[in-house]
Amino acid sequence: MRVLVVAYYFPPKGGAGTQRFAKFCKYLPEHGIEPVVLTVTEDERSEHAPHDDASLSHGDCRVERVAEPTRVPLAMRMRRKLRLHVDADEWVHAACERAMQLAQEQKFDAVVTTLSPYACFRIGERLQQELGLPWIADLRDPWALDAWRTYLSAIHARRDLSHLRRTITGADYVVANVPEAKRAFVELGASPDRCVVIPNGFDAEDFAAVEPTRADSAAPFQLVHIGTFHPASLDAGMTKNSLLRVRNRQIEPLGRTGYYLLHGIARWRDAVGAEQAAKQLAVHLYGEVDASHRELMHSLGIEKLFTLHGYVPHQQSVAALHSADAVFVPLHGVPAGERALVVPGKLYEALASERPVLGALPPGDGADLIETMRAGVVVPPTDANALAQVLGEMVAAHQDGQPKSGCTRQRMIGFSRQSLTARLAAVFGAAVSRKPGLTLSDLWQAPETP
């Protein structure tokens, strides 16, 4: 079977959005599936993938690259000016023509579009409608239901929601990232018989290449965070729609920053004293950290407890997890009675590291997973006092030589990239054979203890 993979983010680009299909393409040949990737040229830069990461490249599949167009049709320029575009309309217009050419040059059995950029849905839709190819829409995030996506007006918000509905009702199969997102897509019109869950995960080979380290109770407690920290200067509290800023869902965005962690650490420092704090705790931040965090660290007087490493290659971030005594995983807050539609991609690797997780998470699949795997502690995402208390307990247990434990990697085996690729291969098989009703196991059910 040969499948056209439309993946704007692909190696050598680094970042969370790249890893998903870079890993799928690595393991799909083991299932008799040949991926042909359609992506952007290597020299294009994106705010969502500003760094290259050679460690994600494996060079085992054909990659077709399409440059961002230098000349854009007037209609597209007008749509962008009026904010009526989706996101990467211009590149998608050029890539769609190349996809049609590729389909004429060789036989494809299916096409999968991994979103974002969300405009890539047009490529899958066109190949489905004009060539009859089965189309699988893979949504890494919930698109118009993601409250980080804001709009100029209710008209813009409804328009984007209509694009999402068009995608999930038109594709032959829809792949949701987490169970809660699948439920939301089904409520929006997706067929439950053609909507499956394939989350992010971890590559067992990446972890096998790293030598585990043992906790040293005489050394400071090592707290590690991997990923982006959005500006700590965001407004506190729940978002609200206004005349010029509309969301289809509301969140507490400050929870997705280091704001509450920094305040929690400052309160713990005040309780134990600055001198003891310096001996007992070291915090390592890997990834893009907005400059507002340095300012906040300075104002709180805790900058000496932190080391900012910046963006590092994926293999180095895996090694950092293994050196941690605990891994911090935050997310935004959600309104009372709601559940988050996303799980931080970093959570799966944090769990696979076998280190305890300190999750500052709202109700949702991420919090459920930590509790199901008995892999750490979950506190509300915007509660600095709770963070201070739990961190203090972890540090004290570390000093007493009885550190908190995470889950074993074997319990997470269903979330390995190898296992997840088998799930995707099953989706391709069902789509090509035109069979709805594919049933995949629920990875959130507690596995038997090995």
C-alpha positions in Angstrom: 0.0 0.0 0.0 1.3 3.5 -0.9 -0.1 6.5 1.0 0.4 10.2 0.4 1.1 12.0 3.6 0.5 15.7 3.7 2.6 17.0 6.6 3.6 20.7 6.5 5.8 20.1 9.6 8.3 17.4 8.8 12.1 16.9 9.4 14.4 18.7 9.3 12.0 21.0 11.1 11.8 20.2 14.8 9.1 20.6 17.4 6.1 18.8 18.7 4.1 19.1 15.5 6.8 17.4 13.6 7.4 14.3 15.7 4.0 12.7 15.2 4.3 11.9 11.5 8.0 11.7 11.5 7.6 8.7 13.8 4.7 7.3 11.9 6.7 7.4 8.6 9.5 5.7 10.4 7.4 2.6 11.3 4.8 2.4 8.6 7.0 0.3 6.3 6.9 -2.4 8.9 3.2 -2.7 8.2 3.6 -2.9 4.4 2.8 0.8 3.9 5.0 3.1 1.8 4.6 6.7 2.9 5.3 9.5 0.4 5.4 12.8 2.2 4.3 16.2 0.7 5.7 19.0 2.8 7.2 22.5 2.7 10.8 23.3 1.6 13.6 23.0 4.1 14.4 26.7 4.2 10.9 27.9 5.1 10.6 29.1 8.7 7.5 29.0 10.9 6.8 30.5 14.3 5.5 27.1 15.3 8.7 25.3 14.2 11.5 27.8 14.3 14.3 25.2 14.9 15.6 22.3 12.9 16.2 18.9 14.6 18.3 16.4 12.7 17.6 13.8 15.3 14.0 13.4 14.0 15.2 12.6 10.4 15.6 9.0 9.3 15.7 9.3 5.5 13.7 6.2 4.8 10.8 7.6 2.8 10.3 9.7 -0.3 9.8 13.4 0.5 8.4 15.9 -2.0 8.9 19.6 -1.0 6.8 22.5 -2.2 8.0 26.1 -1.7 5.7 28.8 -0.3 4.5 30.7 -3.4 6.1 34.1 -4.2 3.0 35.2 -6.1 -0.4 34.9 -4.5 -3.7 35.3 -6.3 -5.6 38.5 -5.5 -8.6 36.6 -4.0 -6.3 34.9 -1.5 -4.6 38.2 -0.6 -8.1 39.7 0.0 -9.2 36.8 2.2 -6.1 37.1 4.3 -6.6 40.8 4.7 -10.1 40.2 5.8 -8.9 37.4 8.1 -11.2 35.0 6.2 -8.3 32.6 5.3 -7.8 29.4 7.2 -4.0 29.6 7.8 -1.7 28.3 5.1 -4.0 28.8 2.2 -1.3 30.0 -0.2 1.0 27.1 0.4 -1.9 24.6 0.3 -2.9 26.1 -3.1 0.5 25.2 -4.5 0.8 21.9 -2.7 -2.6 20.8 -3.9 -1.4 21.1 -7.6 1.7 19.1 -6.8 -0.4 16.4 -5.0 -2.5 16.0 -8.1 0.6 15.6 -10.2 2.0 13.0 -7.8 -1.2 11.1 -8.0 -1.0 11.0 -11.7 2.6 9.9 -11.7 2.1 7.0 -9.3 -0.8 5.0 -7.7 -1.8 6.0 -4.2 -4.1 3.9 -2.1 -5.1 6.7 0.3 -4.2 10.3 1.4 -3.8 11.5 5.0 -3.6 15.1 6.0 -2.2 15.9 9.4 -3.6 19.2 10.7 -2.3 21.9 11.3 -1.9 23.9 9.2 -5.7 23.3 9.0 -6.0 24.5 5.3 -4.3 21.2 4.4 -7.7 19.6 4.6 -8.3 21.0 1.1 -5.7 18.7 -0.3 -7.2 15.6 1.1 -10.7 16.7 0.1 -9.7 17.4 -3.5 -7.9 14.1 -4.0 -10.9 12.3 -2.5 -13.5 14.1 -4.7 -11.6 14.2 -8.0 -9.6 10.9 -7.8 -11.7 8.9 -5.4 -8.8 8.4 -2.9 -9.8 7.5 0.6 -9.0 10.5 2.8 -7.9 10.3 6.5 -8.0 13.6 8.4 -5.6 13.6 11.4 -6.2 16.3 13.8 -3.3 17.0 16.2 -5.3 19.7 17.9 -9.1 20.3 17.9 -8.9 23.2 15.4 -11.8 25.6 15.9 -12.6 24.0 19.3 -9.1 24.9 20.5 -9.5 28.0 22.7 -6.0 29.2 21.9 -7.4 30.0 18.4 -9.0 33.4 18.5 -11.1 35.3 15.9 -12.0 38.9 15.0 -15.7 38.3 15.3 -18.4 35.7 15.8 -18.7 35.5 12.0 -15.0 34.5 11.7 -15.4 31.9 14.5 -18.4 30.3 12.9 -16.7 30.2 9.5 -13.7 28.3 11.0 -16.1 26.0 12.8 -17.8 25.3 9.5 -14.4 24.3 8.0 -13.8 21.9 10.9 -17.3 20.4 10.5 -16.8 20.1 6.7 -13.5 18.1 7.4 -14.8 15.7 10.0 -18.0 14.9 8.1 -16.3 14.7 4.7 -13.2 12.6 5.5 -13.4 8.8 5.2 -11.8 8.5 8.6 -11.1 11.1 11.3 -8.2 10.6 13.7 -8.6 12.4 17.0 -5.7 13.0 19.3 -7.5 12.1 22.6 -10.8 10.6 23.6 -12.3 13.9 24.7 -11.6 15.4 21.2 -13.3 12.4 19.6 -16.4 13.0 21.7 -16.4 16.7 20.7 -16.0 15.8 17.0 -18.9 13.3 17.2 -21.1 15.9 18.8 -20.2 18.2 15.9 -21.3 15.7 13.3 -18.4 13.2 12.8 -19.6 9.6 12.4 -18.7 7.6 15.4 -18.0 4.6 13.1 -15.4 6.6 11.2 -13.7 8.5 14.1 -10.9 6.9 16.1 -8.3 7.9 18.7 -4.6 7.8 18.0 -2.7 9.9 20.6 0.8 11.1 20.6 3.4 8.9 22.4 7.0 8.0 22.8 9.5 6.1 20.6 10.9 3.2 22.6 14.1 3.3 20.5 14.8 6.9 21.7 14.5 5.8 25.3 16.6 2.6 24.8 19.4 4.8 23.6 19.6 6.7 27.0 21.2 5.3 30.1 18.9 5.8 33.1 20.3 7.6 36.1 19.6 7.0 39.8 18.3 9.7 42.2 21.0 11.0 44.6 19.3 12.2 47.8 22.4 14.3 48.6 22.0 16.3 45.4 19.3 19.0 44.8 16.0 17.7 43.6 15.9 18.1 39.8 12.6 19.4 38.4 12.5 19.3 34.6 10.1 21.0 32.1 10.3 20.4 28.4 8.5 22.5 25.9 7.3 26.0 25.3 6.4 28.4 28.0 4.0 31.1 26.7 4.3 34.6 28.1 3.8 34.8 31.8 2.3 38.2 31.3 -1.0 36.8 29.9 -4.1 37.9 31.7 -5.1 35.8 34.7 -8.5 34.2 34.9 -10.9 32.8 32.3 -11.0 34.3 28.8 -14.2 36.1 27.7 -15.5 36.9 24.2 -15.5 40.6 23.2 -16.2 42.6 20.1 -12.7 42.0 18.7 -11.7 38.7 20.3 -13.9 35.6 20.0 -13.3 32.0 20.9 -15.5 29.0 20.4 -14.4 27.7 23.8 -12.9 29.5 26.8 -9.8 28.7 28.9 -7.4 30.1 31.5 -4.4 30.6 29.3 -2.0 31.6 32.1 -1.9 28.0 33.2 0.0 27.1 30.1 2.9 29.3 31.2 5.4 29.0 34.1 3.6 31.7 36.0 2.0 29.5 38.7 5.1 27.2 38.9 7.3 30.2 39.6 4.9 31.6 42.3 4.6 28.1 43.8 8.4 27.8 44.0 8.6 31.3 45.6 6.1 30.3 48.3 8.0 27.0 49.0 11.2 29.0 49.1 9.7 31.4 51.7 8.7 28.4 53.8 12.1 26.7 53.9 14.3 29.7 53.6 16.4 30.9 50.6 19.6 29.1 51.8 17.9 25.7 52.1 16.0 26.2 48.9 19.2 26.7 46.9 20.6 23.4 48.4 17.4 21.4 47.8 16.0 22.4 44.4 17.3 22.9 40.8 14.8 23.6 38.0 15.7 22.9 34.4 13.7 24.4 31.5 14.2 23.0 28.1 12.6 24.7 25.1 11.3 28.1 24.2 10.7 30.2 27.3 9.2 33.7 26.9 11.4 36.5 28.3 8.7 37.5 30.7 9.7 34.4 32.8 13.2 35.8 33.5 11.6 39.0 34.6 9.3 37.2 36.9 12.1 35.0 38.3 14.0 38.1 39.1 11.1 39.9 40.8 10.4 36.8 42.9 14.1 36.4 43.8 14.3 32.7 42.6 16.4 33.1 39.4 19.3 31.1 41.0 17.1 28.0 41.2 16.6 27.9 37.4 18.7 26.9 34.4 17.2 27.8 31.0 18.7 25.5 28.3 16.7 26.8 25.3 15.6 24.5 22.5 17.5 21.2 22.3 17.3 18.3 19.9 14.8 15.7 20.7 17.3 13.1 21.8 18.8 15.6 24.3 15.3 16.3 25.7 14.8 12.5 26.3 18.1 12.4 28.1 17.0 15.4 30.2 13.9 13.4 31.3 16.1 10.6 32.5 18.1 13.0 34.7 15.0 14.4 36.4 13.6 13.6 39.8 10.2 14.8 38.6 8.8 16.2 35.4 6.5 19.3 35.4 3.7 19.2 32.8 1.2 22.1 32.7 -1.8 23.0 30.7 -4.4 25.8 30.6 -7.5 25.8 32.9 -11.0 25.1 31.6 -14.4 26.3 32.8 -16.0 24.4 35.7 -17.8 21.3 34.5 -15.8 21.1 31.3 -12.8 18.8 30.3 -9.8 19.8 28.3 -9.8 18.6 24.6 -6.0 18.3 24.5 -3.2 16.4 26.3 0.3 18.0 26.3 2.4 15.9 23.9 5.3 16.0 26.4 3.2 14.1 28.9 3.6 10.7 27.1 7.4 10.9 27.1 7.4 12.2 30.7 5.5 9.1 31.7 7.7 6.8 29.6 10.8 8.2 31.4 9.5 6.4 34.5 9.9 9.6 36.5 7.1 11.0 38.6 5.0 13.7 36.9 3.9 16.9 38.6 0.9 17.7 36.4 -0.7 21.1 36.7 -3.7 20.0 34.6 -7.4 20.6 34.4 -9.9 17.7 34.3 -9.4 15.7 31.1 -7.6 12.9 29.5 -4.1 14.1 30.6 -5.1 14.1 34.3 -6.9 10.8 33.9 -3.8 9.2 32.4 -1.5 10.2 35.3 -4.0 8.9 37.8 -4.7 5.7 35.8 -1.0 4.9 35.5 -0.4 6.0 39.2 2.5 8.0 37.8 2.5 11.2 39.9 0.4 14.0 41.3 -2.2 16.3 39.5 -3.0 19.7 40.9 -5.2 22.4 39.4 -3.4 24.4 36.7 -3.7 27.8 38.3 -3.1 26.9 42.0 0.3 28.1 43.1 -0.3 27.0 46.7 -1.1 23.4 45.6 2.1 23.4 43.5 4.1 24.7 46.5 2.7 22.0 48.7 3.2 19.1 46.3 6.7 20.2 45.3 7.7 20.5 49.0 6.5 16.9 49.6 8.5 15.6 46.6 11.6 17.4 47.7 11.3 16.1 51.3 10.7 12.5 50.1 13.8 12.9 47.8 16.0 14.1 50.8 14.7 11.2 52.9 15.9 8.7 50.3 12.3 7.7 49.5 11.6 9.5 46.2 8.2 9.4 44.6 8.0 6.9 41.7 6.5 7.1 38.2 5.0 4.3 36.2 7.0 1.6 34.5 7.6 2.0 30.7 6.0 -1.3 30.2 2.6 0.0 31.4 2.9 2.7 28.7 3.6 0.3 25.9 0.3 1.0 24.1 1.5 4.6 23.7 4.8 3.7 22.0 5.2 5.0 18.5 5.5 1.5 17.3 2.1 0.5 18.8 0.4 3.7 17.6 1.7 3.2 14.1 -0.1 -0.2 14.1 -3.3 1.6 14.9 -2.8 4.0 12.1 -2.0 1.1 9.7 -5.4 -0.4 10.7 -7.1 2.9 9.9 -5.5 2.9 6.4 -6.6 -0.6 5.9 -10.2 0.2 6.9 -10.3 3.3 4.7 -8.9 1.6 1.6 -11.3 -1.3 2.0 -14.2 1.2 2.6 -15.1 -0.5 5.9 -16.5 1.7 8.6 -16.8 0.7 12.3 -13.1 0.1 13.0 -12.7 -0.6 16.7 -9.5 0.3 18.5 -8.7 -0.5 22.1 -9.1 2.1 24.7 -5.5 3.1 25.8 -6.8 4.9 28.8 -7.9 1.7 30.5 -5.4 0.6 33.1 -3.3 -2.2 31.7 -2.5 -5.3 33.7 0.6 -5.1 35.7 3.4 -6.9 33.8 
